[in-house]
Amino acid sequence: PVNTDSSWLIQIMYFTVPDIKTVKDQDGKSYTTYNIYANGVFHSSVRYSQLLSLHEELKKKYGLDVVGQFPPKKFFSLSATQTDQRREQLEKYLQAITQRKRIITSGIFNRHLVTFQQVSSGKEVENVELKIYLLNGNHVVINISSDSFTDDALEAVATQLELPAELTYYFGLYVVEKKENTSTIVRKLQNFESPYLSVPSDDANVRIVIRKCYWNSQYDDQLMDTEIGLNLLHSQVVDEIKRGWISISSNTKKKLAELAEKKQKKEFVELARKQHNYGFMVFEMCTCDYPQENTKVLVSIGNMSLNIKVFLDEGKVKAGSFKLTRMKCWKTVTKRDENSDKHFIMLSFEYLMSREKLQWVSITSSQAILMSMCLKDMTQEYVRSKRGQAIRTPSDRQRTMTESSISSTSVEVLGSASLRSGNAIFSESIESSGNFALRSGNAMKKLTNKVQGLLQRGSNKNEEVVQNEIFEDINAIGDDDL
């Protein structure tokens, strides 16, 4: 049964405060800041007083029963041991409040978190230009405030592309790393982040890309009813075929090339939708402990399942599929290499193998957190669909700027953002299934290194177990269905 508890988390987030930093103010006085990481990525470095301000506002709006207790003030300087105890208390506090839908989707929370980012950057709030790339290589340029929210930036992009407002949140903004002829998806930006502050301006290989963020391909129909929606969808399909994410036969490849030549984009997309693995996100090569330890696998997520392509000895390849409705829960955990000090990130899920057998399966990957977020998004989309709820629109969104006096500007498109024109060209060298290579570059290495630094304290105790609200009743499942 679908969980109808209104407090159910709509965004599963993993916040940690793994370490601290001692800094000096303009007068030379030292003070302590606490480093906040969100989903394994450094977010901001904040003072105790900043987090206390967040707590006081949340408590005023939602009450102490919802928000919980905040680590108490101390009247004297803290010792190193006391400072570390406060760090742990602040971490537990953040982890507790971010398990509440009403808090993590609130303007109060998002406004404070983005302000934390802005203050932590050491920069003044200013109007800036931000490039958002399309999957055909073109980009739009928007003028926004440096402390604008991700939703603000996404809505600005949709406006510049003349995408109908009701289709805005069919898309999301993703951080990707470009390398040679491919790119790796690092993560999806969340609304408590400023896109401008979240991506290093000095790294030309790391960029923000707009791509569809839904999982049910039936939503394609709404996109294809509009010209810009069809163009964006077509560009993504072309990109995923080039990567080898969508499996196509040589005959289908020829038909798609003919449709591309005739510029029949709708027919192109409709044919692609019939192919194996359409709508799946494919991850980098990694390892899994199923069917045995250290098995090389290629993971793909989509169509309510997590699929693995297993690479065995002597070049043999087998495929397996784990249905989302058979996952009782999942978590991101870490393990230490016994032969070194390196830590590895794992996605572990408890799976119903048979009527009386639940088994943990672990996938070790630098993209483990992204995998977990994909499972979360797919679950929430399924729940919304069962409840008859449509994808949200800009008019549904509670404007955080009305709650805040911190930022005088939210997102303004100043003048006309420039769209670099050009047609998406269908490559003659479309790769067939399995012939793509997603390589781990600087962005992924930085993400992994940050997470490893975060985990040096042995933070397995901080692992968050996500209970799957669409896990099916064992008694209603026959063994033939498992």
Solvent accessible surface area in square Angstrom, and as a share of the most:
residue,aa,sasa,rsa
1,P,144,0.91
2,V,47,0.27
3,N,46,0.24
4,T,110,0.64
5,D,77,0.40
6,S,90,0.58
7,S,23,0.15
8,W,60,0.21
9,L,9,0.04
10,I,56,0.29
11,Q,43,0.19
12,I,21,0.11
13,M,2,0.01
14,Y,29,0.11
15,F,1,0.00
16,T,2,0.01
17,V,0,0.00
18,P,6,0.03
19,D,44,0.23
20,I,63,0.32
21,K,93,0.39
22,T,94,0.55
23,V,41,0.24
24,K,145,0.62
25,D,56,0.29
26,Q,190,0.84
27,D,121,0.63
28,G,45,0.43
29,K,145,0.62
30,S,69,0.45
31,Y,56,0.21
32,T,44,0.26
33,T,9,0.05
34,Y,5,0.02
35,N,18,0.09
36,I,0,0.00
37,Y,24,0.09
38,A,8,0.06
39,N,20,0.10
40,G,2,0.02
41,V,18,0.10
42,F,74,0.31
43,H,11,0.05
44,S,0,0.00
45,S,12,0.08
46,V,0,0.00
47,R,103,0.38
48,Y,28,0.11
49,S,67,0.43
50,Q,38,0.17
51,L,1,0.00
52,L,31,0.15
53,S,53,0.34
54,L,0,0.00
55,H,8,0.04
56,E,78,0.35
57,E,58,0.26
58,L,0,0.00
59,K,71,0.30
60,K,183,0.77
61,K,109,0.46
62,Y,45,0.17
63,G,28,0.27
64,L,76,0.38
65,D,141,0.73
66,V,28,0.16
67,V,4,0.02
68,G,28,0.27
69,Q,142,0.63
70,F,20,0.08
71,P,11,0.07
72,P,83,0.52
73,K,129,0.55
74,K,113,0.48
75,F,190,0.79
76,F,178,0.74
77,S,112,0.73
78,L,48,0.24
79,S,57,0.37
80,A,89,0.69
81,T,91,0.53
82,Q,79,0.35
83,T,14,0.08
84,D,47,0.24
85,Q,96,0.43
86,R,28,0.10
87,R,8,0.03
88,E,57,0.26
89,Q,84,0.37
90,L,0,0.00
91,E,3,0.01
92,K,134,0.57
93,Y,11,0.04
94,L,1,0.00
95,Q,19,0.08
96,A,60,0.46
97,I,1,0.01
98,T,0,0.00
99,Q,64,0.29
100,R,82,0.30
101,K,71,0.30
102,R,103,0.37
103,I,0,0.00
104,I,1,0.01
105,T,63,0.37
106,S,7,0.05
107,G,2,0.02
108,I,12,0.06
109,F,0,0.00
110,N,6,0.03
111,R,16,0.06
112,H,10,0.04
113,L,0,0.00
114,V,3,0.02
115,T,28,0.16
116,F,5,0.02
117,Q,13,0.06
118,Q,8,0.04
119,V,87,0.50
120,S,41,0.27
121,S,47,0.30
122,G,71,0.69
123,K,105,0.44
124,E,146,0.66
125,V,75,0.43
126,E,87,0.39
127,N,88,0.45
128,V,15,0.08
129,E,122,0.55
130,L,18,0.09
131,K,100,0.42
132,I,0,0.00
133,Y,31,0.12
134,L,15,0.08
135,L,37,0.18
136,N,53,0.27
137,G,50,0.48
138,N,25,0.13
139,H,23,0.10
140,V,1,0.01
141,V,15,0.09
142,I,0,0.00
143,N,38,0.20
144,I,2,0.01
145,S,2,0.01
146,S,2,0.01
147,D,12,0.06
148,S,2,0.01
149,F,18,0.08
150,T,6,0.04
151,D,10,0.05
152,D,1,0.00
153,A,0,0.00
154,L,6,0.03
155,E,19,0.09
156,A,4,0.03
157,V,0,0.00
158,A,4,0.03
159,T,87,0.51
160,Q,42,0.18
161,L,10,0.05
162,E,144,0.65
163,L,10,0.05
164,P,39,0.24
165,A,61,0.48
166,E,100,0.45
167,L,7,0.04
168,T,2,0.01
169,Y,14,0.05
170,Y,19,0.07
171,F,6,0.02
172,G,2,0.02
173,L,2,0.01
174,Y,13,0.05
175,V,8,0.04
176,V,6,0.04
177,E,6,0.03
178,K,79,0.33
179,K,90,0.38
180,E,117,0.53
181,N,156,0.80
182,T,27,0.16
183,S,20,0.13
184,T,3,0.02
185,I,7,0.04
186,V,9,0.05
187,R,38,0.14
188,K,51,0.22
189,L,6,0.03
190,Q,12,0.05
191,N,22,0.11
192,F,2,0.01
193,E,10,0.04
194,S,1,0.00
195,P,0,0.00
196,Y,48,0.18
197,L,37,0.18
198,S,20,0.13
199,V,20,0.11
200,P,60,0.38
201,S,107,0.69
202,D,133,0.69
203,D,23,0.12
204,A,91,0.70
205,N,71,0.36
206,V,14,0.08
207,R,52,0.19
208,I,4,0.02
209,V,8,0.04
210,I,4,0.02
211,R,11,0.04
212,K,18,0.08
213,C,27,0.16
214,Y,12,0.05
215,W,33,0.12
216,N,59,0.30
217,S,40,0.26
218,Q,126,0.56
219,Y,36,0.14
220,D,0,0.00
221,D,63,0.33
222,Q,81,0.36
223,L,0,0.00
224,M,13,0.06
225,D,113,0.59
226,T,37,0.21
227,E,138,0.62
228,I,33,0.17
229,G,0,0.00
230,L,27,0.14
231,N,45,0.23
232,L,15,0.07
233,L,1,0.01
234,H,8,0.04
235,S,8,0.05
236,Q,5,0.02
237,V,2,0.01
238,V,8,0.04
239,D,27,0.14
240,E,5,0.02
241,I,0,0.00
242,K,79,0.34
243,R,19,0.07
244,G,3,0.03
245,W,3,0.01
246,I,1,0.00
247,S,23,0.15
248,I,15,0.08
249,S,62,0.40
250,S,97,0.63
251,N,88,0.45
252,T,15,0.09
253,K,65,0.28
254,K,132,0.56
255,K,97,0.41
256,L,0,0.00
257,A,43,0.34
258,E,83,0.37
259,L,31,0.15
260,A,23,0.18
261,E,144,0.64
262,K,136,0.58
263,K,147,0.62
264,Q,70,0.31
265,K,60,0.25
266,K,84,0.36
267,E,79,0.35
268,F,0,0.00
269,V,0,0.00
270,E,69,0.31
271,L,37,0.18
272,A,0,0.00
273,R,64,0.23
274,K,161,0.68
275,Q,33,0.15
276,H,129,0.58
277,N,25,0.13
278,Y,22,0.08
279,G,16,0.15
280,F,16,0.07
281,M,12,0.05
282,V,6,0.03
283,F,1,0.00
284,E,12,0.05
285,M,102,0.46
286,C,11,0.07
287,T,47,0.27
288,C,3,0.02
289,D,45,0.23
290,Y,72,0.27
291,P,79,0.50
292,Q,118,0.52
293,E,121,0.54
294,N,111,0.57
295,T,7,0.04
296,K,127,0.54
297,V,0,0.00
298,L,23,0.12
299,V,0,0.00
300,S,10,0.06
301,I,0,0.00
302,G,0,0.00
303,N,115,0.59
304,M,51,0.23
305,S,10,0.07
306,L,0,0.00
307,N,28,0.15
308,I,5,0.02
309,K,58,0.25
310,V,8,0.05
311,F,67,0.28
312,L,55,0.27
313,D,122,0.63
314,E,158,0.71
315,G,68,0.65
316,K,120,0.51
317,V,75,0.43
318,K,130,0.55
319,A,91,0.71
320,G,27,0.26
321,S,68,0.44
322,F,8,0.03
323,K,94,0.40
324,L,0,0.00
325,T,20,0.12
326,R,16,0.06
327,M,0,0.00
328,K,82,0.35
329,C,6,0.04
330,W,2,0.01
331,K,37,0.16
332,T,18,0.11
333,V,15,0.09
334,T,17,0.10
335,K,80,0.34
336,R,120,0.44
337,D,46,0.24
338,E,169,0.76
339,N,146,0.75
340,S,45,0.29
341,D,107,0.56
342,K,121,0.51
343,H,7,0.03
344,F,70,0.29
345,I,8,0.04
346,M,27,0.12
347,L,0,0.00
348,S,5,0.03
349,F,0,0.00
350,E,31,0.14
351,Y,17,0.06
352,L,1,0.01
353,M,42,0.19
354,S,42,0.27
355,R,91,0.33
356,E,165,0.74
357,K,103,0.44
358,L,63,0.32
359,Q,53,0.24
360,W,100,0.35
361,V,1,0.00
362,S,18,0.12
363,I,0,0.00
364,T,22,0.13
365,S,11,0.07
366,S,29,0.19
367,Q,6,0.03
368,A,0,0.00
369,I,22,0.11
370,L,10,0.05
371,M,0,0.00
372,S,11,0.07
373,M,19,0.09
374,C,6,0.04
375,L,0,0.00
376,K,9,0.04
377,D,31,0.16
378,M,3,0.01
379,T,6,0.03
380,Q,17,0.07
381,E,10,0.05
382,Y,66,0.25
383,V,3,0.02
384,R,64,0.23
385,S,61,0.40
386,K,125,0.53
387,R,97,0.36
388,G,69,0.66
389,Q,89,0.40
390,A,86,0.66
391,I,15,0.08
392,R,103,0.38
393,T,30,0.17
394,P,18,0.11
395,S,105,0.68
396,D,97,0.50
397,R,27,0.10
398,Q,109,0.48
399,R,85,0.31
400,T,7,0.04
401,M,97,0.43
402,T,109,0.64
403,E,55,0.24
404,S,21,0.13
405,S,115,0.74
406,I,86,0.44
407,S,29,0.19
408,S,114,0.73
409,T,41,0.24
410,S,14,0.09
411,V,35,0.20
412,E,89,0.40
413,V,46,0.27
414,L,75,0.37
415,G,69,0.66
416,S,103,0.66
417,A,22,0.17
418,S,48,0.31
419,L,92,0.46
420,R,103,0.37
421,S,104,0.67
422,G,47,0.45
423,N,116,0.59
424,A,25,0.19
425,I,140,0.71
426,F,27,0.11
427,S,31,0.20
428,E,170,0.76
429,S,78,0.50
430,I,5,0.02
431,E,72,0.32
432,S,47,0.30
433,S,47,0.31
434,G,40,0.39
435,N,95,0.48
436,F,34,0.14
437,A,64,0.50
438,L,22,0.11
439,R,107,0.39
440,S,49,0.32
441,G,3,0.03
442,N,80,0.41
443,A,11,0.08
444,M,0,0.00
445,K,112,0.47
446,K,98,0.41
447,L,17,0.08
448,T,26,0.15
449,N,91,0.47
450,K,80,0.34
451,V,5,0.03
452,Q,33,0.15
453,G,40,0.38
454,L,4,0.02
455,L,4,0.02
456,Q,95,0.42
457,R,117,0.43
458,G,42,0.40
459,S,7,0.05
460,N,75,0.38
461,K,136,0.58
462,N,15,0.08
463,E,56,0.25
464,E,42,0.19
465,V,66,0.38
466,V,14,0.08
467,Q,99,0.44
468,N,10,0.05
469,E,15,0.07
470,I,11,0.05
471,F,40,0.17
472,E,67,0.30
473,D,76,0.39
474,I,48,0.24
475,N,127,0.65
476,A,85,0.66
477,I,7,0.03
478,G,27,0.26
479,D,83,0.43
480,D,146,0.75
481,D,77,0.40
482,L,61,0.30
